[in-house]
Each structure stands twice: as structure tokens, then as C-alpha cells.
Amino acid sequence: MQKIMAQAETKLDQPRRALLIGVQTNDMPPGEGVELLAELKELVENLRFVVTQHQLVLLRKPTPAFLLGKGKAEEIIEMAKADKVDVIVFDAALSPGQQRNWEELAGCPVIDRQEVILEVFADRAQTREATLQVALARMEYSLPRLTRAWTHLSRQRGKGSMGGEGETQLEQDRRVVRARIAHLKEELVNVVKQRDVQRRRRLRVPVPTAAIVGYTNAGKSSLLNALTGSTVLAENKLFATLDPTTRQLELPGNQKILVTDTVGFIRRLPHGLVEAFKATLEEVVVADFLIHVLDVTSPHWDKHRETTLGVMAELGAGERPTITVFNKADAATAAQLAAARRAVPEGIFVSALCGTGLPALLERCRELSVPSLGPVPLLIPPSRYDVIAKLHAIGRVHSEEHTEGGILISASYPVAQAGLFTAFEQVSKPARQAAKGRRKSGISTTP
């Protein structure tokens, strides 16, 4: 069993020499293969591989045996042998059979983009939840590829006095891996339950929540640090952050919200990995609104935006209110800024490094965090300063005046928390009934 687990879960030895092969098909936009190959190079280098060469192959029609034609496959293998590479990495997805054929022909490991991403995630995982999620995704990926790990698959284990052929080593391996997958899923369920308890505890306090999403290495963690003064790990590398981190943010008007930094996305993110990380990404689903961060200096930010929006839609958060934030504005050219403004007129341009643009972002967060009734006039007795504190915490106080009858306040607050303040509202009966109708329908009365 230990040998099987080691094959399925041990990371690739480092450092290694790698040959990268990109693929441009007829159904891909011109130039996309080059972009994806450059992205694969960065992924591989994040695993501390030494890239000897990278080549883009124009693929008109895939073949079942090697994906590429036999002649092209032999040419690539000759190139790999000349460079004395330890591994060949494909940017396209390889079936288990194709991987097996390549490895038999090349005499070295041959992996695809999905396996590289799994290794990067495994290298970054820190918490118990992230570790379990990565292990589950890797085991599910390895299950149909077990034949790559063994050369003794015909060996039988007898059944003792019952006679018979017994089960093959491959069958034993598959049984053990399936048992391991089942065990990981059970462990993950328990961890997710604990996470749900923590989330429910946070939601007991009526504080709005926001989730920072975006393409990997767009500067999400840096933005969280700039907004909240926290010290979340922020490095210039892909997938520096895997585990969601939540920090409190104080907005204009003393209102507080919770902001969560989430894992970054990438084109061709393995679907199984998205499924495995849904527990982590649930922070996106339950957030009141999203902060979508884009690197305005990237020539491919529009495609990065499509990728993130696509994953959001898959998670059921496609209709969530979203603030589009173009980060690294301090490093962008005038042409890059102008192009982004034309494409996304409502976008906010900031620099997490310099702090420029953050006041505008904070104000927009304040607007979205209070889908409110209001401004509503309230008369609070002097003995109920707890109500005033609650207003400051979850809503926005527009004005505050001390009178003989108490503290007269004009405030906006979330519709869901309106019941806490109904007794103090200073409105006529018809207006109160109209407000109740709006609350039931979820309509905001904020101008």
C-alpha cells in the first residue's frame, strides 16, 4: 500500500529538466497556443523545473495514440533525448493511454497541464482542508493512470485452498486507491462541517461579506493587505494563496465588512480540481458581493476576466453583485489604462502597492454592502446606545442629532436587519406599511 500511495501522491523530484510542448488547434483563436504555452512555462518554473526548450505544434487533427502524429512524436522525442530532459510536459490534456504510449516511446515521464497544476497546488497547500482537497484531486487523477506506475501487472495473487487465478496487482492497486479516495472524502466532509460551523458563527453577527476573486497572480492578496492592513502571504508567483483568508475591513462611516481572499483561477483549470475545491470556493457563493481583481498590465486580462466569470457562473455566483478592480495601475501605460476603461467603463483603477484608487474602491464597497432601507429617521432613547452601535456596525449613519426625546438619527441599514430597528422608526403608518412591502420583495429604497 505504501508503494502505491508513494506513486500516486509523491511530488515530482526537483529540480528537473523539462521540454514543453504547446498545441494550437484549428478551433483555438490565433495566438492562444502561444499564450497558453507561456503560462505553462511559468507554472513549470514555479515547480523549480529547468525548461530547456518549448515548442508550439500546429494540430489539425488529433490522433488516438499520441494526440500528435507519429512522425511529430518521434521528432519531439529526439529533441528530448538531445536535451537530456527528465520530463516532457504537454499543454494539452493527454488521455491515460496517450501518456502510456508517450512514456513507452520516450523512456521518461510525460505529463500534461492538469498534472502540473495539481503539483503546483500540492506545493502550495498549507491547511488541513487544502491538503485534503489536493490529495483527493490527485488520487482521482491517478486512478485511471495506475498502469504507468507498474511493470508487474500480470503478477497474480492466489486464493489459497480455493484455487483460482486470484486478483492481478493492478486490481489490488485500484482497490487500494479507491479506498483511499473514499477515506479522503470522509475526512473532507468533516473538515467542511467544521468550516460551516465557523461560517455560521460569523453570519450570526449581521456583517456584510465580500470575496476577492480573480486570475492567479493578479494581486488579490496584496489588495486584501492594502485594504485591511493584514499581512497575508503575497508573492509574485502563481497560486501563492490556496486557502481562503478572511479579514475585517472598516469602510467610510465606520461600517465593517468581512473580506475573504480566495484561490486564483487559471485557463484550463482541471474541472476535477474545481470540484475538489468547491468547499473553499463556497466563500464566493455566500458572499454578499464580489471584488473581481484584474492585472491591467497583462495583455491577456480580458481572457483572464472571461475565465474567472466562467468559474463564477459554474459555482452559481454568476449573478452576484461585482466590483471590477484593475490592479497595478501604477505600472500600466496610458494605452493599457485607456483600453481597460473602454472595455469596462465601471471599473475602478487601483494600485495595491501605492494605495492609489483605494478610497474609490472603499466607497463602492460601502454602497454594495448596504442593500438597504433608507435613509430612515430613527429616534433612539439615550439608554439604548447599543442600538446606535449596531447601526454603525451594520449600516450607515447619515446624521445624528441629540434632542430632548432622544438621539435622532438618519440611517440606512440592510433589509434583512430591518426588524432590529422597526420600533425606533419615525415614519407614518402608511409609509411603514410600504416599507414592509419593499422588505418582503427585497427592493432597496436607497436612491
Disulfide bonds with the S-S distance in Angstrom:
none
